[in-house]
Amino acid sequence: MAKLCDEPVTQIHIRPGMTVNELVSAMGRAGAYNGGSLHRAVEIYEQMLRNTETTKFFGLAGAMVPAGMGGIVSDLIRDRHIDILVSTGANLTHDIIEAIGCRHFHGTAFCNDVELRHDEINRIYDVYLPNEAFVHFEEFMQDVYGKLEPKSTISISGLLRHIGSNLKSGILHTAAKNGIPVYCPAVQDSMVGLQYWLFSQTNAVTVSAFADMPALMDCCFTAKKAGAMLVGGGVPKNFILQSMLMTPNGFNYAVQLTGDRPDLGGLSGATLDEARSWGKITEEAQAVTVYGDATITLPVLVAAVMERMHHD
């Protein structure tokens, strides 16, 4: 009994001027539910970033860029806190839309979607995006694709680097500028892919789905330690975690931010402990899943860790 009950819950007291890290630390002393998990995630993510031997993977799924989270990812790339980014094509599409000067707008989830259709407005829960943005997007993408070398073969990451080099802001721009590879294994499942398909109807440039694998596998084999920050799940999560299966290694650090349940069998809700059974995460890995809205947990987590590292 004494061993099981040797750490009491500490009540949280909020005060004016409290910093994000102070709040998260107080949540850790309370230690309950996902507040405690978020504190643990901050601890693990800080260790991941501080360990100079760690190759840092970042998985980006869900509609994070339309929700304003793209700036966090860009800043992490700029600050060399991401070595390898794996994203859905949708997030990269919205990143490009923002980078070419179009905007997403505050809307509401309680609306008439038929009326929105008639007004040529697309809805992502409570975010609106006018069709006009995709007109500019298509013009930009066709122009950028037109600069590719005719009859050449390019990898998906090479294609994304080419796009980023023609932008002046955003995730792809920052990644290209800093030499950080961006992988998007399901790029055809996005407007980026659809625009490339349109371009390919009259142009002979081949995008190789497997051309990225040698460089990715080299990173996995040579990594002394590996860490994964997973926002959402889906293809980015699986692509990152399975990358270690061909090696004798596994991830030493892992943080997952998700709102999905584990008991339905879907990958996005699967626990990180489940990944240990596959050898994707080492037996000794420090890992935690935080259940909740990533538009809340990601900014708080990153802000707390940046505060800790800035005050060294």
C-alpha positions, 0 to 999 in steps of 0.5 A, a space after each residue: 500500500 505504501 509503495 503504491 500511494 507514495 506520491 500524492 496529487 498536488 492541487 494546481 493553483 493558477 496565478 497571474 503571469 504564470 508561464 506555459 512551462 510553469 502551468 505544464 509543470 503544475 499539471 505534472 504535479 497534479 499528474 492526472 489524466 491527459 494533463 499528466 500525460 502532456 507533462 510527460 510528453 514535454 519531458 520526453 520531447 525535451 530529452 529528444 531535442 537535447 540529445 544531439 545523437 537523436 535523429 528527430 522525425 516529425 509526423 504531420 497528419 490531420 488538418 493542422 495547417 488550416 488550423 494555424 499549426 503550420 507556423 509551429 512546424 516551420 519554426 521547428 524546422 528553422 530551429 533544427 528541431 526536425 531532421 525528417 518531416 513526413 506529412 499528408 499531402 493535404 497539409 502541404 497543399 494548405 501550406 502552399 496555399 498560405 505561402 502564395 498569399 491565399 488565406 484560410 478564414 474563421 467559419 463555423 461548424 454549424 452552418 448550411 453546407 449546401 449554401 457554402 457550396 453555392 457560395 464556392 466555399 469549402 469547409 474544414 470543420 470551422 475553417 473556411 477556404 474559398 474556391 478562389 484559393 484553388 484557382 491561384 494554387 493551380 496556376 502556381 503549381 502548373 507554373 512550378 511543375 513546368 520548371 521541372 527538367 523534361 523527361 526526368 525522374 524525380 523523387 517525391 521529396 525532390 518534387 516537394 523540395 522543388 516546390 519549396 524552393 519556389 516559395 517564400 514562406 511556409 513549411 516547404 520553403 523552410 524545409 528546402 532552405 534548411 535542407 530538411 527532407 519532406 516525405 509524403 508517401 501518399 502525395 497523390 491523395 492531395 491537390 498536390 498530387 492531382 495537379 501533378 497528374 494534370 501536368 503529367 498528361 502533357 509532360 514527360 516527368 516521372 515521380 518515383 514512389 520508391 526513390 526516397 527509400 535509399 536516403 530514408 533507410 540510410 538515415 534509419 541505419 545510421 541513426 544512433 538514436 531516433 525520436 518521433 513526434 507524431 501529430 495525429 496518425 494515418 500514413 505519416 505515423 505508419 511511414 515513420 514507425 515502420 521505417 525502423 523495421 528494416 534495421 536492428 534499431 527502434 525509436 528511443 523517444 516517441 510522443 503521440 498527440 491524437 484524439 482517436 480511440 485505441 479500441 477501434 483498431 485504427 492506426 491513428 488511435 493505436 497506442 505506442 505500447 502496441 508499437 513495441 510489439 512490432 519492434 518499432 519502438 524499443 523496449 526501453 523507449 520513453 513514450 507517451 500518448 496524449 489524447 486530445 485536440 492537437 490544436 491545443 496540445 501541440 502549441 502548449 507542448 512546444 511552448 513549454 519545451 522552448 521555454 525550458 531550452 531558452 532559459 538554459 
